[in-house]
Structures are given as structure tokens and as C-alpha cells.
Amino acid sequence: MSKVSKTVAVLGAGTMGSGIATVMARAGHRTILYDVDEGNLKRGIDTVHGFFDKSVKLGKLDAIAAQEAKDALVGSTTLTDLAPCDVVVEAVFEDLQLKKDTFGRLDGIVSEHTLFHTNTSTLSVTGIASGSRLPERVVGTHYCNPAPLMKLVEVADGRHTAGWAHKATVEFLDSLGKTSVVTQDRPGFIVNRFLIPWENSCIRALEAGLGTKESIDAAVLGGLGHPMGPFRLLDIVGMDIHQQVATRLYEQLRDPRFFPPPMVERMVAAGDLGRKTGRGFYTYDDTRLFGS
């Protein structure tokens, strides 16, 4: 797949979906952000526009390029609008049947040559691909969060993924300026196998009074060389997302390190999900993705 402009769809206008749509539009691809809910779709588009606007204010993107990226993005709540797409990236709720059904419905809408990408890192790519009559075109592409800022994308083939689909996927990710790492179709892939238990350990350390959120974040930055502390990162990801991912990995792996600590449940119940709600471990005046 060449670096010429493509028509791309991103399914799901949540934190991950809007972040991936930002990447697509910034790379110059005509991008359709799809969601079944009008309110979610509007918030997703506002998030993408806010990212580009803030990027201009920070001097990291010129105004013309930002406007071109915003113009490349359209929203839709109608699945048939995705008919001309060359690539469809699924970033809907982590429910196997929902993902299978979505790809099954798309089979009758898009071309047989359209690539199907799933952003899952907790569910089986093979299982999701089974919902399509052409499972050979389905590839796992796990974008690290926040997608507009993180270069890494994990690529995982399903059992029936074709060589051409894998090659086209890596070439497409290259056109986005991303770095591909090939992994196996296993729960958590590489990143979340390491990240989720570590984030849970940081939360447990906070619960135990080992340090404050500020001191633990500072220790991770200064002592481990991470670009961001665990609590700042969790606020970007969203506590609801962390809970979902951690729980699904625990259900499959039965390793207690993956089970979310009690603080996670309390924060989700209180609606303190992170940046997107204005409060998580920290509080925020601006809930939009920061620009780059």
C-alpha cells in the first residue's frame, strides 16, 4: 500500500477512536469517524479539532496544516457511508460479539480489498476476524494511548490473516509515521502484558501509602526515565478503560497481578475517569487531548 491518500474509517468516537482519527487526518487521509451515538460522535470530532487547535497554539503545527487536517475529517452515524473506505479501523467497546457483528455487517458494504484493522489488545484477533466472511483481511493493530503522540503500533495477525494484508498494514502504518512491532495473537500483546500489572502495582502502592500520586509520578520520571508518570498516563487512558482492559486480561490469564485494585472500582463508580471527565488522579480545566 503506497503513501497516497486513502479513505479511512475509524469505528468508535471514544478516547481511542478519536485519537486514531487524529492520526489518520494528520497524515492526510480522508477520515470518516463513525459512531452509533450522535453525542459521542460530536464529542469525538470536537476532541480531534481541539487537538489540532492546541497544536497550533503550542507552535507544533501551522494553521494551514491544522485546517487541512480538520477538513479531512468527517463524522457519520451511518455504516453504509463507509463503502468507499480502503481501511477500516475498529475501536469500539471491548466486546467480542460486537466486534464480530460489526465486521460482518461491513462485509456487505465495503470492497473485498478493504483492510479490516481491530485495535483490541485483550480479545483474540482470530475470534474477531471470524465475524467476517473474509478473515484473511483482518489484522490486529493496537495503537498505544495517546495515539496521536505515541509512535508504536503493535501488529498481530489472526490465524487466517493473509500475507498481503499483513504487508499492506505495515505499509499503511508507515504512511502514518508509526513504528510497527509484530507480536502474537495473545491476550495483552506485548505492551499491556507489561503495562497493566505495572499500573496496578502503582495504584496499590498509592493505596498502601508508599507515596503520593505526585511523588510516585516523579519517581517514575526521574528514576525510571519514563516520559510520563503512571497516574498522568492513567488519567489520559481513562480509569474505565483501564478497568475493562485489566479485567478482561485477568479473566483470560487468571494472574492476580492483572486484577484491578479497589481504588479503580471506586474511581469509576464516582465518575472520576481522568482527563475526559475533568478529574481522575488529578483535576483538569481542559479535557481535550493535548496538542503535538
C-alpha positions, 0 to 999 in steps of 0.5 A, a space after each residue: 500500500 503506497 503513501 497516497 491518500 486513502 479513505 479511512 474509517 475509524 469505528 468508535 468516537 471514544 478516547 481511542 477512536 478519536 485519537 486514531 482519527 487524529 492520526 489518520 487526518 494528520 497524515 492526510 487521509 480522508 477520515 470518516 469517524 463513525 459512531 452509533 451515538 450522535 453525542 459521542 460522535 460530536 464529542 469525538 470530532 470536537 476532541 480531534 479539532 481541539 487537538 489540532 487547535 492546541 497544536 497550533 497554539 503550542 507552535 507544533 503545527 501551522 494553521 494551514 496544516 491544522 485546517 487541512 487536517 480538520 477538513 479531512 475529517 468527517 463524522 457519520 452515524 451511518 455504516 453504509 457511508 463507509 463503502 468507499 473506505 480502503 481501511 477500516 479501523 475498529 475501536 469500539 467497546 471491548 466486546 467480542 460479539 460486537 466486534 464480530 457483528 460489526 465486521 460482518 455487517 461491513 462485509 456487505 458494504 465495503 470492497 473485498 480489498 478493504 483492510 479490516 484493522 481491530 485495535 483490541 489488545 485483550 480479545 483474540 484477533 482470530 475470534 474477531 476476524 471470524 465475524 467476517 466472511 473474509 478473515 484473511 483481511 483482518 489484522 490486529 493493530 493496537 495503537 498505544 494511548 495517546 495515539 496521536 503522540 505515541 509512535 508504536 503500533 503493535 501488529 498481530 495477525 489472526 490465524 487466517 490473516 493473509 500475507 498481503 494484508 499483513 504487508 499492506 498494514 505495515 505499509 499503511 502504518 508507515 504512511 502514518 509515521 508509526 513504528 510497527 512491532 509484530 507480536 502474537 495473537 495473545 491476550 495483552 500483546 506485548 505492551 499491556 502484558 507489561 503495562 497493566 500489572 505495572 499500573 496496578 502495582 502503582 495504584 496499590 502502592 498509592 493505596 498502601 501509602 508508599 507515596 503520593 500520586 505526585 511523588 510516585 509520578 516523579 519517581 517514575 520520571 526521574 528514576 525510571 526515565 519514563 516520559 510520563 508518570 503512571 497516574 498522568 498516563 492513567 488519567 489520559 487512558 481513562 480509569 474505565 478503560 483501564 478497568 475493562 482492559 485489566 479485567 478482561 486480561 485477568 479473566 483470560 490469564 487468571 494472574 492476580 497481578 492483572 486484577 484491578 485494585 479497589 481504588 479503580 472500582 471506586 474511581 469509576 463508580 464516582 465518575 472520576 475517569 481522568 482527563 475526559 471527565 475533568 478529574 481522575 488522579 488529578 483535576 483538569 480545566 481542559 479535557 481535550 487531548 493535548 496538542 503535538 
